[in-house]
Amino acid sequence: MRGAADALRRDRERVLYGAWATERFARVDNLRGFSHYAEAMLGREKRGRQTPMEQLAVFETMRAAGVPMTIRKVERRR
């Protein structure tokens, strides 16, 4: 359940960030090139691979939304 709550919080943050960015661009007289804004605004979103806990949270959120699936722990072989 915590994964679903975290996903909802991130969705709200993305919506608020989108609204803020829209208003920011509306107030600028001369816009710079896309690469300038991409580095400043999208750089925070770039990350490496998801951790196993993040992957589990994604799948649990999908299951809670009604996607039929079985989630089980699989031990890695060494």
LUMLUMVO-111452 format. One record per residue (C-alpha): z, x, y. Coordinates in nm, 2 decimals. Example, Ala and Ser with C-alpha at 12.3 -4.5 7.8 and 13.67 -1.06 7.14 Angstrom:
// LUMLUMVO-111452
+--------+--------+--------+
:      w :      u :      v :
+--------+--------+--------+
:   0.78 :   1.23 :  -0.45 :
:   0.71 :   1.37 :  -0.11 :
+--------+--------+--------+
//
This chain:
// LUMLUMVO-111452
+--------+--------+--------+
:      w :      u :      v :
+--------+--------+--------+
:   0.00 :   0.00 :   0.00 :
:   0.07 :   0.29 :   0.23 :
:  -0.29 :   0.40 :   0.20 :
:  -0.42 :   0.06 :   0.31 :
:  -0.18 :   0.07 :   0.61 :
:  -0.30 :   0.42 :   0.70 :
:  -0.66 :   0.31 :   0.68 :
:  -0.60 :   0.01 :   0.91 :
:  -0.43 :   0.24 :   1.16 :
:  -0.72 :   0.49 :   1.15 :
:  -0.96 :   0.20 :   1.20 :
:  -0.77 :   0.08 :   1.51 :
:  -0.77 :   0.43 :   1.65 :
:  -1.14 :   0.46 :   1.60 :
:  -1.20 :   0.13 :   1.78 :
:  -0.98 :   0.23 :   2.07 :
:  -1.14 :   0.57 :   2.09 :
:  -1.49 :   0.41 :   2.09 :
:  -1.38 :   0.18 :   2.38 :
:  -1.23 :   0.47 :   2.57 :
:  -1.54 :   0.69 :   2.52 :
:  -1.77 :   0.40 :   2.63 :
:  -1.58 :   0.36 :   2.95 :
:  -1.57 :   0.74 :   3.00 :
:  -1.95 :   0.76 :   2.98 :
:  -1.99 :   0.45 :   3.21 :
:  -1.80 :   0.63 :   3.48 :
:  -2.01 :   0.96 :   3.47 :
:  -2.29 :   0.99 :   3.72 :
:  -2.48 :   1.27 :   3.54 :
:  -2.45 :   1.30 :   3.16 :
:  -2.48 :   1.63 :   2.99 :
:  -2.67 :   1.69 :   2.67 :
:  -2.55 :   1.54 :   2.34 :
:  -2.44 :   1.87 :   2.20 :
:  -2.18 :   1.91 :   2.47 :
:  -2.01 :   1.58 :   2.39 :
:  -2.05 :   1.62 :   2.01 :
:  -1.85 :   1.94 :   2.01 :
:  -1.58 :   1.80 :   2.23 :
:  -1.55 :   1.45 :   2.07 :
:  -1.66 :   1.49 :   1.71 :
:  -1.51 :   1.83 :   1.64 :
:  -1.18 :   1.67 :   1.57 :
:  -1.33 :   1.45 :   1.29 :
:  -1.48 :   1.74 :   1.10 :
:  -1.26 :   1.83 :   0.80 :
:  -1.30 :   1.99 :   0.47 :
:  -1.28 :   1.79 :   0.14 :
:  -1.04 :   1.51 :   0.10 :
:  -0.71 :   1.59 :  -0.08 :
:  -0.64 :   1.42 :  -0.41 :
:  -0.39 :   1.19 :  -0.23 :
:  -0.65 :   1.10 :   0.03 :
:  -0.90 :   1.02 :  -0.24 :
:  -0.64 :   0.80 :  -0.42 :
:  -0.56 :   0.62 :  -0.09 :
:  -0.93 :   0.54 :  -0.04 :
:  -0.97 :   0.40 :  -0.39 :
:  -0.65 :   0.20 :  -0.37 :
:  -0.77 :   0.05 :  -0.04 :
:  -1.10 :  -0.04 :  -0.20 :
:  -0.92 :  -0.20 :  -0.50 :
:  -0.69 :  -0.39 :  -0.26 :
:  -1.00 :  -0.53 :  -0.08 :
:  -1.12 :  -0.68 :  -0.41 :
:  -1.34 :  -0.41 :  -0.56 :
:  -1.28 :  -0.43 :  -0.94 :
:  -1.17 :  -0.09 :  -1.07 :
:  -0.91 :   0.08 :  -1.28 :
:  -0.73 :   0.38 :  -1.14 :
:  -0.57 :   0.62 :  -1.38 :
:  -0.44 :   0.98 :  -1.36 :
:  -0.65 :   1.23 :  -1.54 :
:  -0.50 :   1.57 :  -1.63 :
:  -0.72 :   1.87 :  -1.56 :
:  -0.80 :   2.10 :  -1.85 :
:  -0.73 :   2.47 :  -1.80 :
+--------+--------+--------+
//
